[in-house]
Amino acid sequence: MTGTTLCSRLARALASGVPAILVTVGADGWGHAAMTWAVALAPAQGAPAAARPRARDRVRFIADRGSATEANLARTGKAALQVIGRDDLVALIKGPARECRGRVAASPFAMAMWELAVAEIKDQAWPPVAVAPLAYEWRGPDAGALRAIEQAVLAELRDWPGPDG
């Protein structure tokens, strides 16, 4: 898998949303990594399913408001997403990024929605190595509520029609 569009396997992995590592470049010139969620865009509304294939050249993700990650994105307009999924899927997606929504409505936390225009995808899987998907677990008394917020945020990332929609 290389190129500028998500292959079917990567698009399927990103369809419902996955945890990913968001890599930006800090003002000091060094890489900066943060956890995020990454989602391939949902098909355009109103058209028959066959006429509206899943967008394969854009991926949405979250950046916390006021964070170093957000400052790096705003300054450079560049991002890379490391996706580690099932069946030994390891991909690095790079491209220009833009903020497309200053506040994610589904979250009580201050988060912005960003969109990466895929400029390069690098398959980083290596056949002799098996990987497990990047995962995390909500813990504590608020775990159920946090899972519900996560699912609502992923749905908003996937389904938000954009400023013109």
Buried (B, 14 or more C-beta within 10 A) or exposed (E): BEBBEBBEBBBBBBBEBBBBBBBBBBEEEEEBEBEBBBBBBBBBEEEEEEEEEBBBBBBBBBBBEEBBBBBBBBEBEBBBBBBBBEEBBBBBBBBEBEBBBEEBEBBEEEBBBBBBEBBEBBBBBEEEEEBEBBEEEEEEEEEEEEEEBBEBBBBBBBEBEEEEE
